[in-house]
Structure formats: structure tokens, C-alpha cells
């Protein structure tokens, strides 16, 4: 077979593949021009669209076509983001969506708009899906099961309070130790003054006993800065745990203003793609 013959055989296959790519790009261009957001999502991932929206099992992938616009993902995300964010804000008005710097395809999602709010997950604009922070979800799930007045860190808080009580007790005794040290110093000074350096056996024992007490008190006094630092650390940890507890309660209150329970909230988050596409189709 000559080169010409080989080209003749392969030509229809090549032209067909080129046509499919051109058709894909034309369809995507038309969908964007006509603001057909649902169609854009279908063209970005037809397998996901057919399986989740049309309920067709084992649908074929169009990844070989969508890769054609892989270098345009940021631009496509910027086109899709405003409408998706508007929809999600209407469905989850207690969530805050912040664009990730230099990553137009991603948004950080937080519960609430208060200071120090916690991140719930990351929203991918191109897949209209939310990757959840499983640790935060686990905390909220456990907190929701607690009896009224209970906190997730009850045991830790009790332990820290015991440590704080002990440290504060040590520091509060510092005045007493200072007075005791002063008395011992006076006693030693008086003993030395009266005996003029000439000590009997009993005086020597008394002096040694007083000096030993003084050494112990001085050693204890030297620990004050260390104990104060430990107290500061424990108080900071206690405050951190108490703030976390308040945040969890705020988060649950925000969620329960819209959803009856945490399970339905999580289910709604996992179904963002389907619910959003259906909402788009109903508009059209």
C-alpha cells in the first residue's frame, strides 16, 4: 500500500475526529453565547450530567473533548460562578462564599459571617460540587447529639480547670511564702548577731534548719515565673475550647434556621450539582 493509499484510508477517520472536536467547540460557544448554563455543565462533563440528571447508568465520558478547553477553565469558571453563587446563597443564606485568590475555579465556603467563622469546605465551580471538611462535620454531628448544656470538650475543660486551680493556688501562696522567708531571714540574722559567730551544737542545728527552709522557699520562689507561664498557657487553651464550643453552637443554630437536622443539611450539600441543574432547567 502506497503512502497515498494509507492517507486515503485514514482520511475519513481523521476528518470525523476533527469534526467532533469542532462540533464540541461550536456547541460550547453557542451555549455560552445564549447563556445556557445547564448546557455548559453538560458539555464540561457529559458523563456526570447523563448519569445524575438524565439517570442514565454507565454513560460515556467526553473527557477527550472537554480537554480541548482545559486552558480556558479559569475563564469558564468566571462565567459560571456568579449564577451558581447566587443560587447557593438563596438556598444556604447562612453560608459565606469567598473566591480563592488566583483560583477562579474555587471558592472557600464558611458557616456564618461572624468574626473567626470556620471553613465548611471548598466549592468547585466547574463541577458545582462542595468538598466538605470532614473534621468539622464530625464535630457538628457529635455536638448535635449532646444534651442541652453539654459541650464536646467537657472532659478537657474539666481537666484544664483543675490544673488552673492548682496553679492559681501555688501563685496565691506566694505572699505567704515571701513573709515566711522574711521571718527566717530575720531569725538567721538575729541568731548570728547574738552568737557573734560562736555557735553551740543546738544553735548550729537551729541555723542549719533555718537555712534549709530558706533554700526550699527560695527554690519554690524561683518557680513562680514558670508557673505563671503555665497558667497563661492553660487559660489560653481554656479560652480556645470555650470559643470553639460557642462557634459550634452558632453554626448549628444557623443551620437549623433552614434545615430540620444536620443530616438533611449534609444531603443538600452533596446534591448541589443536581439541584442546581434542575433549577436552571426550570428557569429555561
C-alpha positions, 0 to 999 in steps of 0.5 A: 500500500502506497503512502497515498493509499494509507492517507486515503484510508485514514482520511475519513477517520481523521476528518470525523475526529476533527469534526467532533472536536469542532462540533464540541467547540461550536456547541460550547460557544453557542451555549455560552453565547445564549447563556445556557448554563445547564448546557455548559455543565453538560458539555464540561462533563457529559458523563456526570450530567447523563448519569445524575440528571438524565439517570442514565447508568454507565454513560460515556465520558467526553473527557477527550473533548472537554480537554480541548478547553482545559486552558480556558477553565479559569475563564469558564469558571468566571462565567459560571460562578456568579449564577451558581453563587447566587443560587447557593446563597438563596438556598444556604443564606447562612453560608459565606462564599469567598473566591480563592485568590488566583483560583477562579475555579474555587471558592472557600465556603464558611458557616456564618459571617461572624468574626473567626467563622470556620471553613465548611469546605471548598466549592468547585465551580466547574463541577458545582460540587462542595468538598466538605471538611470532614473534621468539622462535620464530625464535630457538628454531628457529635455536638448535635447529639449532646444534651442541652448544656453539654459541650464536646470538650467537657472532659478537657475543660474539666481537666484544664480547670483543675490544673488552673486551680492548682496553679492559681493556688501555688501563685496565691501562696506566694505572699505567704511564702515571701513573709515566711522567708522574711521571718527566717531571714530575720531569725538567721540574722538575729541568731548570728548577731547574738552568737557573734559567730560562736555557735553551740551544737543546738544553735548550729542545728537551729541555723542549719534548719533555718537555712534549709527552709530558706533554700526550699522557699527560695527554690519554690520562689524561683518557680513562680515565673514558670508557673505563671507561664503555665497558667497563661498557657492553660487559660489560653487553651481554656479560652480556645475550647470555650470559643470553639464550643460557642462557634459550634453552637452558632453554626448549628443554630444557623443551620437549623434556621433552614434545615430540620437536622444536620443530616438533611443539611449534609444531603443538600450539600452533596446534591448541589450539582443536581439541584442546581441543574434542575433549577436552571432547567426550570428557569429555561 
